[in-house]
Amino acid sequence: MAYVQIRGEFPLQVDSIVSAKDGEDKNSKVVEAKVSVKIENACFQNPLPLMGVRHGNFSSDTPPVFHMHFDESGWHVDKLVH
């Protein structure tokens, strides 16, 4: 299987939530989710799975972990957690 590293802003598709737990304050969560990246190009007809990090290495079996916060407009992703 081939892998590629991308940089920039891309639309994400949440395939499933694996786990969600409270963050460091009442307005934050740490969410582990299976997520795919949508690339608008004929070469990429299906969304590409985003890999998570386990023991310092990317792994297709590990879902990425997101830090999220809540404000008056709803939930937002702050960053990817490694």
C-alpha positions in Angstrom: 0.0 0.0 0.0 1.3 3.5 -0.9 1.3 6.4 1.5 1.5 10.1 0.9 2.0 13.2 3.2 -0.1 16.2 2.5 0.1 19.7 3.8 -2.5 22.5 3.7 -6.2 22.8 4.3 -8.4 19.9 3.1 -12.1 19.0 3.8 -12.4 16.0 6.2 -15.1 13.4 6.4 -15.7 11.7 9.8 -16.3 8.0 9.2 -16.8 7.1 12.8 -16.0 8.3 16.4 -13.9 5.8 18.2 -13.8 7.6 21.6 -14.5 11.0 23.1 -13.4 12.2 26.6 -13.3 15.4 28.5 -10.3 17.7 27.8 -8.4 19.9 30.3 -11.4 22.2 30.8 -15.2 22.0 30.5 -15.2 23.4 27.0 -12.8 20.9 25.4 -12.8 17.3 24.3 -10.2 14.9 23.1 -11.7 12.8 20.2 -10.3 9.8 18.5 -12.0 9.3 15.1 -11.7 7.5 11.8 -11.4 10.4 9.4 -10.9 10.6 5.6 -9.5 13.5 3.5 -11.4 14.6 0.5 -9.2 15.7 -2.4 -11.0 17.3 -5.3 -9.1 15.7 -8.1 -10.1 13.0 -10.6 -7.1 10.9 -9.4 -8.7 10.6 -5.9 -12.2 9.5 -6.5 -12.6 8.2 -2.9 -11.7 10.0 0.3 -8.2 9.0 1.7 -8.0 7.6 5.3 -6.0 9.8 7.7 -3.6 7.8 9.8 -2.9 8.3 13.4 0.4 8.0 15.3 1.3 5.1 17.6 4.7 5.0 19.3 6.0 7.8 17.1 5.1 6.1 13.8 2.1 6.6 11.5 -0.2 3.6 11.5 -3.2 2.8 9.3 -4.7 0.9 12.3 -4.5 3.9 14.6 -7.2 6.6 14.2 -6.0 10.2 14.6 -6.8 12.1 17.8 -8.2 15.6 17.7 -8.4 18.3 20.4 -11.7 20.2 20.2 -13.2 23.2 21.9 -16.7 24.5 22.2 -17.7 28.2 21.9 -20.9 30.1 21.0 -20.8 28.8 17.4 -20.3 25.1 18.3 -17.5 22.6 18.4 -14.2 23.2 16.5 -11.0 21.3 16.0 -8.0 23.0 17.6 -5.3 20.6 16.5 -4.3 17.1 15.8 -2.8 15.4 18.9 0.2 13.1 18.4 
